[in-house]
Amino acid sequence: MTETVDILGLGFEAFFSASGLVSGKRPNLRAAYRAAFRDGRWEPGRFLSRADAEALFPRFRVGLLEAARVASESGEAGTTAKVVFRLDDGQSVESVRIPSPGGGATLCLSSQVGCRMGCAFCETGRAGLARNLTAAEIVSQAVSARVALGWEFSNVVFMGMGEPLDNFDGLAGALAVMFDQSALGLAQERVTVCTVGLPAGIARLKGLGYRRLGLSVSLNAPDDGLRSTLMPVGGAHGLGELAAALAAYPSRRNFALGVNYCLIPGVNDGPGAADGVAAFVRAAGRALVNVIPYNPGTAPIGRAPTEPEVDAFMASLTERGLEARVRAPRGRGLAAACGQLGGPNATVGVP
Ligand code: SF4
């Protein structure tokens, strides 16, 4: 028996060509394709002739993911919710819906089962990499969250489990479907790829030619020495190499890179830290620094910063002329905040 193909991993052109239908049937096939993303169902019989539908039905499917656990937590900005999706092979990944202060929400997607980047502050990194997600599994997190859980979102960020540029093919395939007007139809500027900073991956991402796609990089330390102890990738690629890759990335004049800095008091907020961040940003190009207060997980490498500590660090950045903002931690009680996905508390269910 031939394996069915998951429509959620195909852009419309790829789907049309896989269908083998003649071009006159394109509009009807497109309607079936749109409905697959909108309703999460593959129902060619609603749009195509009986003969075409019978021929196509067994060849394709819509691979919705089973929501094994859902938890939510209310805060000032709205409700943060986390879902643990079960994959066909029994593995699981997590997606998080994060409310935006001005309304709307951002959906945080996973790109891998586990991760091999080994960042010291991250629960996911402790488990190592099990496997890459397929493009269909990445897209399905968004479709399943909307169809099965009713989650609406305006933005997508690749900041869940895994390093997206370490699964480049999966990421590239998912982006193509997300931007396809007949599929998810997301505007490029509403999607951000967050990376630990793999220079070759950044160059490949630029090569995809998405001029308005967002990019953010985890800096987390002002120098190579400290950075490589927090993030092993820092030992392989120094800040100079990373800044050069980022400086070559912008594809439009008003592009602003995101620079994420997970603030761990006593670890990366010492004297000279803000100078190091400023030097990096000068070399990398226009950037907005996102200061993320550290969330201690099950194997903490420090404590969460106090508000005065966050304020002091922010002041030291803005004094140096940097654009910076605090990204308020959301979903702490859910183990859904940065660096907490995939940890042992990850599957706390809510009845
Ligand atoms: S922070 Fe991101 S890149 Fe680092 S180990 Fe965790 S999931 Fe991987």
Boltz pocket constraint, residues with backbone or C-beta under 6 A from the ligand:
constraints:
  - pocket:
      binder: B
      contacts: [[A, 114], [A, 115], [A, 116], [A, 117], [A, 118], [A, 119], [A, 122], [A, 123], [A, 124], [A, 125], [A, 126], [A, 160], [A, 161], [A, 162], [A, 163], [A, 196], [A, 339]]
      max_distance: 6.0
